[in-house]
Amino acid sequence: MSNLIENIHYYINEEGLFVFSAQYHLEKGYCCGNGCLHCPYHYENVPEPKKTELLKEREQSNC
């Protein structure tokens, strides 16, 4: 992906950091294993125990 579009592929959070969107990750096509906030792949390549921690955090935030 060479042409990233703000508010589609990423946004800038309150701390001034770039955050990739789920759309960006879907277009990329795989989980990179870094534990990205909007990972649509259920953190499949994130090593344990971090993967379980992230999935629990996501579940709690969706309640």
N, C-alpha and C positions, 0 to 999 in steps of 0.2 A: 504494500500500500504506500503510495507516494504522496497522494493528495489528501491529507487529513482535514476534516471540516469540523470546526468548533461547534459544540452542542450536538453533533451527530457521532463523531468518532471519539471525542474527548471533551472535557470541560476543565476549568481551572477552579480548584476548591478555595475555601476561605484562607488557606495558608499559602496560596499562590502556586500550588503544585498541580501538574497535569494529571488528570485521572481519565483513563481510557474507559469508554462505555462498553456495554455488552455488544452493541453493534460492531464496534471495532474488533472485539474478540471473535465474534461470529465470522466476520470477513477474513480474519487471520486464519481461522479454521482449526485451532487447537488450543489446549491449555498449556501455557508456558511454564507452569509450576511455581510461579512467584507469589501466588496467593492474592491475585488482583481482586479488588473490591467488587467489580461487576462481572466476574468470571461466569459465563453461562455453561461451563463444562463441569460444574460441581467439584472444582479443584482436583480433577482426576490425576494430574501429574505432580501435585504438591505432596511432599513426603510427610509421613506421619511423624510426630503427633500433630503437626501444624494443620494438616488437612481436617482432622476431626474437630480441632478447635475452631477453625474457620466455618465449618458446616454448622456447628452449634451456635456460633455468633449469628450466622445468617438466619437460622431457624428462629432464634430469640427476637431478632429485629423484625421478623415478618409477623409476629404475633400481635 
